[in-house]
């Protein structure tokens, strides 16, 4: 679907029953001027991203009309999702940036998660807590095997920083692989780790969040659209900037991440700062000041 296309419901009124015609007339009025945007990825850990897009688009409603967001119906991989956006089957994607993705899609260069996804806690087997607590940065690289999805943009980042990584193309398989000792640690965003464990507690009670370590690398998350959809990209960017200006962007971010921000202030973790060599030239490092005003991070 092109951003400029509005689908209209057309019914030959003379041929339909009165009740059906009345219903269709009301439905047609409700959809007048409405633009549907199909998005990817969907699911509980991505809810904030799409609430933020709703907020941004609400800020430009008077100028651009009403938007309705719908998740893409099929469960697809990230690479497949990008291909579907290129073909027009998906309208908006929310993922991390790298040079390859910028060559295929048009980014809205406002970091929607303020770098929080780049702050990685380690999901481990609870029995390994004491062993990992004794490790330093060198040991983490030499003695641990990390698990990641083979299509995630953080895979080359981890490998470039000297970590040994094994992969699976299936996200859910990674929890099973960790549980049966196929690898030692699954790095997950500060905003993802506890939610994911809570959702899988029944199946994987032996998994836990490591208590003493964390990784951080600059990892902006953008909204992306098809390269031909320049108007849509500008619309989203304007909505985001308006929501930044009136404080509603920050309010939404803090409401979704209040528990993580509170735990970060309370916990004492050794944070290993990593480079991100996959950042496109000129990409700004995330401003983490809303949740982690640590010195030396935004360099």
N, C-alpha and C positions, 0 to 999 in steps of 0.2 A: 504494500500500500504506500503510495506517495503521500507526503504530508498534505499536499494541496488537494487531494482527492476526498470528496465527501460522498459516502454511499447513501443513496436515497431509496426509501421503500416505496415501490410503486404498485398499486393494486387497482384493477379495473372495478370501480365502485359499483357499476351497474350490474355486475355479475356476482357479487358476494352477498351472503346473508347480512341482514341489518346488524345483528349483534357483532359479527366478525368485523364488519366495516367500521363500526363504532370503536372497537378495540384497536383496530389497526390505525384509525385516525388519531387516537390518543397516543399510541406508541410512536407514530410518525412525528407528532409534535414534540414528544420527549427527546427524540433523536435529532431534531433539526439543528444543524450546525455542529453536531457533536463529532469529534474526531477520536477514533479508537487507536490506541498505541499498544501494540503487543510487545511484551518485555521478557527478558531473560537475564539472569537466572531467577528462579522463584523458589520459595520454601522459607521456613521460619528464620533461618540465619540471614536471609536477604530482605526481610520485611522492612527494615529501616530505610534501605536504599529506595524502595518504591514509595514509601510514605514521604520521603524527601522530594521525590519527583512530583508527587501529587501536590505537595506544598508549593514547589516552584511554579508549577503550571497554574495553580490557583492565583498566584500573584500576577499572571498575565491574562487572566480570563477576560477582563474587559477589553483587551486589545486583540486577543487571538481566539476567543471563544472557549467552549467547553471541551475538555479532554477526558476520556475514560481509559483507564489502564486495564489491560487484560494480560495475565501470564500466558506465555506460549504453552500450548496444550501438551506437547510431548516432552518427555524427559530425555534431553540430549546432552552430549558432551560440550565443553566450552568451544572446542574447535568447530563442531557442528553448528553451534549457536552463532558463531562468527560468520560461517558460510551462509546461514539462513538470513542473517542481517544483510549480507552483501546481495543476496537474491531478492530481498524485500519481504520475506516471510516473517521476519521479526523487525520491529521498528526501533527499539531502544535496548541497549545492553549496558550493564553496570559491572565493569571488571577493572583490574589493575592494568597499568600501562606498560608497554615496551615498544621498541622500534618496529617490530613486526606487526603488532596490532595497529600502530599508527599508519602503517603502509596500507592497511586493508579497510580501516574504518575512520570515521571522522570523530575525534574526541571533543568533548566539552571540557576544557582544561581547568576545571575547578575540582579540587580533591574533596569528594563528598564525605569521606570518612576521616579526614584530618590526620592521616597517618596511622590510625589505630590498628589497622589490619597488619601493618608492618611490625607491630610489637607482638612477638610470638612467645606464647607459653608452650611448654612441652607436655603433651599428653603421653603418659608412660604407663607401664605396669606398676601398680602401687608397691609391689614387693621390691622395686628398684629404687625407691626413694633415697635410702641411705647411700647406695652406691653412687648415684648421680650427684648427691649433695657434696661429695668429696672431690668431684672433678673440677678442674680448672678449664680455661678456654682451650688449651692444647689437647687435653684429654677428650673434650667434647668432639673434637675433630678426628682424633686418632682411634678412639675406643667405641664410639657410638655409630650405629647405622640409623639414619632418619628415613621416614617414609613420607612420600608425597604423591599426588596425582600427576601422571605423566604429562598432562596438558596444562597444568597450572603455571602461571608466569613466574612463580617464586622458585620453581625447580632450578633453572639456570643460575639464579641468585645464590642459592645454597651451594651448588656445586662450585661456582666461581670463588666462594669463600672457603673452600677446602673441606666441605662436609661430604661424607659418604652417604649417598641417597639411593634407596631402592624405590621403585614406583609401581603403581597400578593405575589403569585408566578408569577404574571404578572407585568412586569416593567411599562408598560403604565398605568395600573390601579392605580398605586401609585399617579400619578398626579391628576387623577380624585378624588381619595380618599382624597387627601389634599384639593382640591378645595371645596369639600362638607363637610369639617370639620370632617372627620373620624380620622384624627390625626393633629398635629400642625406643624411639621417640617420634612423635607425630607433632610437628610444630603447627600450632593453630593461633589465629589472631586473638588478641585480648578480648575482643567482642564475640568470639566464636567458641572458645574452648569449653567453658563451663556449660553453656547451653547444649552443645553437642553431647557432652558426657551425660547431662541430665536426661536427655532424650533417649540415651542408649544404656542407661543404668541397669535395666533389667537384663539385657543381653550381655553386657560387658562390665560386671561389677568389679572386676579386677583392675580396671583402668582408673587412673587418677591424674590430676595435674601436678607436675613436679613443683616443689615448693621454694626452690632457692635460685633458679636460673630463668633467664629470658633472653631472647634474641631481639634485635631491632635493626631493620633496614628501611630506608626511604621507599615507600610503596604507595604512590597515589592511586586512588580508585576514581575513575571517571565514568560519566555517562557517555555512551558512544552511539552514533547513528550512521546510516549509510552515507558514503561520501557525497552522494548527490543531494542529500537532505540538509543543505546549508541553512535554510530557513528554520527548520526544526531545531538544529543545533543552536542557532542564535536565540530562538525562543526559550529553550531550556536554560541557556546561559543567563539570559535576562532575568528569568524567574529566580534562579539561584542567587544572582547578585542582589535582587530586591529582598530576598529572604535573609541574606547576610546583613543587609543594611538595616532591616527592622528588628533583627535579633531572633526571628522565628526559626531560622536555620539552626542556630546554636541551641535554642531551647529544645528543639526536636532531638538533636544529637545528644544532649545531656540527659534527656528523659529516657532515651533508649540505652544509654551506656552508664547510667548512674551507679549501678552495682560494680561494674568493672573499674570505674574511676575511683570509687571508694576503696576497693580492695587494693588497687595499685598504690594508693597513698599509705595504706596500712602495711602492706607486705614489704619485706626487705629482700630484694632480689639482686643478684649479680647480673647486670645487663651487658651482653656482648654486642657491641655496635658493629654492624656489617656494612660493606659496600654494596651498592646495587649497580653493577656495570651495564644492566639492560635498560636503564633510564634513557629515553631519547634525549638527544642534545638539546639543551635549553630548558629541560623540564625542571620546574621548581620543586625543591624538597618540601615535604609536608610541614605545615605549621602545627606542632603538637600541643601548643600552649593551652588549648581548651581542656586537655586531660592529662598531660605530662610535660610540665614546664622544666624539663631536664636541660641542664647546660650542655652545649656541645652537640645536641641532636640535630638542629637545623643548620648544619654546616654544608 
